[in-house]
Amino acid sequence: MARKTKAEAAATREALLDAAEEVFFSKGVARTSLEQIARHAGLTRGAVYWHFKNKGDLFMALIERVRMPFQSLMEEVHNKADTNISPLEAIRLACYAGLDHIEQPSRQRILSILLHRCEFFSDINPLEMQDDIGEECFDEMLAVFRVAHEQQLLREDLSPEIATRLMQSALGGLFHDWLRTPEAFSIREQGGEIIDALIYLMKR
């Protein structure tokens, strides 16, 4: 059998991740086998093991699809901005960009898997993964709030640390509620109102 090209191998890997996303979302992570994922993708279990060591490795690769480092959202905002914007405005727009990303169907499903359809299983620890993503976001957002504090844009009685925790906690709760019942409300509308209100209350 001819060896697959890099493009073919990459396409096979993506097909397996697409299948894992659909089956994990439908059955939950613990109740899904690699055989089921392979079958759903129209491939063999050997193909799964060619690309991933085990289910935990596959799951981690799936989560990487939805990682949205806050720094990347900030870069996205600055690349679109016509002029220099304040740190608080940059945070506001970066949070808006995050809402736009989470509304994408694939991201919505994968985050729902992580938050609501993933049990502790073998080498998969969903809480640890959530903590890692949360800490990364906190540190990157905190750096921008510190710049806002240095420029005397934050209220005098509000530290950058508390401002970051307020924003992250509000958005985290919003994501959890919306992913559980996405038909209940528009995350873009309610999320935007929450972001705007928090930024307004934080300003000096």
RATA-V364906 format. One record per helix or strand. SS is the DSSP state (@ for helix, = for strand). FROM is the first residue (numbers start at 1). TO is the last residue. If there is no record, write none. Layout:
BEGIN
SS;FROM;TO  SS;FROM;TO
END
This chain:
BEGIN
@;6;27  @;34;41  @;45;51  @;55;64  @;70;80  @;87;102  @;105;116  =;121;121  =;124;124  @;126;150  =;154;154  @;160;180  @;187;202  =;203;203
END
